[in-house]
Amino acid sequence: MQTEIVKLTEKRNIVVVSTDDVGPTLERNKLIRTIEQKSDWGRHIATIDNIIQVMWLNEEWKRGNHIRYLSREWDELLKRKLKDPEWALVRTDAPSHCVGWGS
């Protein structure tokens, strides 16, 4: 993840811009989904790039939910996001291989 601080001329504000290429991680997740996980213990559920986690935190802060990273509230946010079909690409388990996939 690359982060750049940009100084804006109006009102002496700054903007922090973070970017990353999530393509390799999503391709790896796709590959891992093809491998059946036979055990419930230590099941690999997802690989989520830092840039996506930062985006999720920023979205929550914009909504007024001041969630701290790795807090109990963060865990609940992760559970919601991992159940959301929009974020299925970050998952590494396949629907037929894991109890609780989906809603």
Rosetta blueprint (number, residue, H / E / L):
1 M L
2 Q E
3 T E
4 E E
5 I E
6 V E
7 K E
8 L L
9 T L
10 E H
11 K H
12 R H
13 N L
14 I E
15 V E
16 V E
17 V E
18 S E
19 T E
20 D L
21 D L
22 V L
23 G H
24 P H
25 T H
26 L H
27 E H
28 R H
29 N H
30 K H
31 L H
32 I H
33 R H
34 T L
35 I L
36 E L
37 Q L
38 K L
39 S L
40 D L
41 W L
42 G L
43 R L
44 H L
45 I L
46 A E
47 T L
48 I L
49 D L
50 N H
51 I H
52 I H
53 Q H
54 V H
55 M H
56 W H
57 L H
58 N H
59 E H
60 E H
61 W H
62 K H
63 R L
64 G L
65 N L
66 H L
67 I L
68 R L
69 Y L
70 L L
71 S L
72 R H
73 E H
74 W H
75 D H
76 E H
77 L H
78 L H
79 K H
80 R H
81 K H
82 L H
83 K H
84 D L
85 P H
86 E H
87 W H
88 A H
89 L H
90 V H
91 R E
92 T L
93 D L
94 A L
95 P H
96 S H
97 H H
98 C L
99 V L
100 G L
101 W L
102 G L
103 S L
